[in-house]
Amino acid sequence: MLTRSVLLGILIAALGIFMILYPMATATVTTLFVGWSLIFAGVAQFVFAIQSRGAGHTVLKIVTSLLNVVTGGVLVFYPIAGVAALTLFLGSVLLVQGALMTTTAFMLRPAPGWGWFLADAVALVAVAILILAGWPSSSSWAIGTLVGVSVLMSGVSRIFVATLIRRGVGNLQNAARGAV
């Protein structure tokens, strides 16, 4: 009998596979989610700015909230262009993160395991170059595939952790029975 956690892990992994198979749909939904999140956050910031007069820089808070609402609106009303913009942003962030991780890896050298940081950095830079070199056509696969892989790995890790916990509980029960 499958535990709920293992079953949930299987469902999450299946969703991740679906997301990988349909990366543009995944990217579009992700872009809409980001857009709506920015809109709601902007509205909340605006309300806070209006209610917090005298709490400092009200004009700056209002401008920031309006920028969030406008950016979110553009993503919601132009999701395909939003996917392209987010893909460019993602590639840029991965490139910077890869450069920073390379620096970190060499700062850790010769400590044990520093090579894993370097390997991670090289992988990040490779993915960033792949995304940026193919932009804007990489927009059709990059965000959706990466989000899908993340969801798939979350499901797989949930399955393994739940299985290990169940196995550990079984071992404890067997040990308790033997001790009685």
Backbone hydrogen bonds, N-H to C=O, Kabsch-Sander energy under -0.5 kcal/mol:
donor,donor_aa,acceptor,acceptor_aa,energy
7,L,3,T,-2.5
8,L,4,R,-2.8
9,G,5,S,-2.2
10,I,6,V,-2.3
11,L,7,L,-2.3
12,I,8,L,-2.7
13,A,9,G,-2.5
14,A,10,I,-2.4
15,L,11,L,-2.2
16,G,12,I,-2.3
17,I,13,A,-2.2
18,F,14,A,-2.4
19,M,15,L,-2.5
20,I,16,G,-2.0
21,L,17,I,-2.3
22,Y,18,F,-1.7
26,T,22,Y,-2.1
27,A,23,P,-2.7
28,T,24,M,-2.4
29,V,25,A,-2.5
30,T,26,T,-2.5
31,T,27,A,-2.5
32,L,28,T,-2.5
33,F,29,V,-2.4
34,V,30,T,-2.6
35,G,31,T,-2.8
36,W,32,L,-2.9
37,S,33,F,-2.4
38,L,34,V,-2.3
39,I,35,G,-2.2
40,F,36,W,-2.7
41,A,37,S,-2.6
42,G,38,L,-2.7
43,V,39,I,-2.4
44,A,40,F,-2.3
45,Q,41,A,-2.6
46,F,42,G,-2.4
47,V,43,V,-2.5
48,F,44,A,-2.4
49,A,45,Q,-2.7
50,I,46,F,-2.4
51,Q,47,V,-2.3
52,S,48,F,-1.5
53,R,50,I,-0.6
55,A,52,S,-2.5
61,K,57,H,-2.1
62,I,58,T,-2.3
63,V,59,V,-2.6
64,T,60,L,-2.5
65,S,61,K,-2.3
66,L,62,I,-2.6
67,L,63,V,-2.3
68,N,64,T,-2.1
69,V,65,S,-2.3
70,V,66,L,-2.7
71,T,67,L,-2.7
72,G,68,N,-2.7
73,G,69,V,-2.6
74,V,70,V,-2.4
75,L,71,T,-2.1
76,V,72,G,-2.4
77,F,73,G,-2.9
78,Y,74,V,-2.1
82,G,78,Y,-2.3
83,V,79,P,-2.4
84,A,80,I,-1.9
85,A,81,A,-2.4
86,L,82,G,-3.0
87,T,83,V,-2.3
88,L,84,A,-2.2
89,F,85,A,-2.3
90,L,86,L,-2.9
91,G,87,T,-2.7
92,S,88,L,-2.1
93,V,89,F,-2.7
94,L,90,L,-2.7
95,L,91,G,-1.9
96,V,92,S,-2.2
97,Q,93,V,-2.9
98,G,94,L,-2.6
99,A,95,L,-2.0
100,L,96,V,-2.5
101,M,97,Q,-2.6
102,T,98,G,-2.0
103,T,99,A,-2.0
104,T,100,L,-2.3
105,A,101,M,-2.6
106,F,102,T,-2.2
107,M,103,T,-1.8
108,L,104,T,-1.8
109,R,105,A,-1.1
111,A,108,L,-2.9
114,W,111,A,-1.8
116,W,113,G,-1.2
117,F,113,G,-1.0
118,L,114,W,-1.8
119,A,115,G,-2.7
120,D,116,W,-2.4
121,A,117,F,-2.4
122,V,118,L,-2.6
123,A,119,A,-2.3
124,L,120,D,-2.4
125,V,121,A,-2.6
126,A,122,V,-2.4
127,V,123,A,-2.4
128,A,124,L,-2.6
129,I,125,V,-2.8
130,L,126,A,-2.4
131,I,127,V,-2.5
132,L,128,A,-3.1
133,A,129,I,-2.9
134,G,130,L,-1.1
135,W,132,L,-0.7
137,S,134,G,-0.9
138,S,134,G,-1.3
139,S,136,P,-1.8
140,S,137,S,-1.5
141,W,138,S,-1.5
142,A,138,S,-3.0
145,T,141,W,-2.7
146,L,142,A,-2.6
147,V,143,I,-2.8
148,G,144,G,-2.4
149,V,145,T,-2.7
150,S,146,L,-2.0
151,V,147,V,-2.5
152,L,148,G,-2.8
153,M,149,V,-2.7
154,S,150,S,-1.9
155,G,151,V,-2.2
156,V,152,L,-2.5
157,S,153,M,-2.6
158,R,154,S,-2.0
159,I,155,G,-2.1
160,F,156,V,-2.4
161,V,157,S,-2.7
162,A,158,R,-2.6
163,T,159,I,-2.3
164,L,160,F,-2.5
165,I,161,V,-2.7
166,R,162,A,-2.6
167,R,163,T,-2.5
168,G,164,L,-2.6
169,V,165,I,-2.7
170,G,166,R,-2.3
171,N,167,R,-2.3
172,L,168,G,-2.3
173,Q,169,V,-2.5
174,N,170,G,-2.4
175,A,171,N,-2.3
176,A,172,L,-2.5
177,R,173,Q,-2.4
178,G,174,N,-2.0
179,A,175,A,-1.5
180,V,176,A,-1.0
